[in-house]
Amino acid sequence: MAAIHTLFSMQSSGNCYKPRLLMHELGIPFRIVEMEKGSGKTAAPDFLKLNPNAQVPLLVLPDGRPLAESNAMLLHLAEGTPLIPVDTYDRALCYQWLFFEQYSHEPVIAVARNWLFLTPGGRATMGHRVEEWQVKGHKALGVMEARLSGADFLAGPSFSIADIALFAYTHVAEDADYDLGLYPSIRAWLARIAARPRHVGIDWRPPA
């Protein structure tokens, strides 16, 4: 069988969902190696040779080269496709939203979801952080709402990897107690992305 992309992934992770969604969108064949949360697999010597940072997602290209960091994967996989804007300003906006996602959005909404929804006992353990997460998360969602109130997509006039990056954790933000009913423009944007012909949900995985 010809070599294909291999994604070391945790199914529940929004960061791992991003490259899965993009590869399905672009029709890039890939396989998944599931790395169960808490299994210790990311600390195994063979994995550390691929990613010394001991984290997933990790993408191994068909030629064997590894690539870490979900947004770096989006940039690599979408190179030369319409999902990275050609216009230099729109492309810079795309990068802007990728940085926003990793600096202002994911560290709050993803972390809150991990503790409040995915980690047994996490709500009791981290209840003292909920108010902070709510304030910071709603600030990030408000920034998105302001942009999407006057645009169909985040970077330029068309769907891009910026939308994939922010869709990943925004569409499951209610798992972390964020009321998306407060954000009609975000809800409409989520619906536009979910209606794309090649869209797949966070639970989808390629056939074995």
Secondary structure, 3 states (H helix, E strand, C coil): CCCCEEEEECCCCHHHHHHHHHHHHHCCCEEEEECCCCCCHHHCHHHHHHCCCCCCCEEECCCCCEEECHHHHHHHHCCCCCCCCCCHHHHHHHHHHHHHHHHHHHHHHHHHHHHHHHCCCHHHHCHHHHHHHHHHHHHHHHHHHHHHCCCCCCCCCCCCHHHHHHHHHHCCHHHHCCCHHHCHHHHHHHHHHHCCCCCCCCCCCCCC
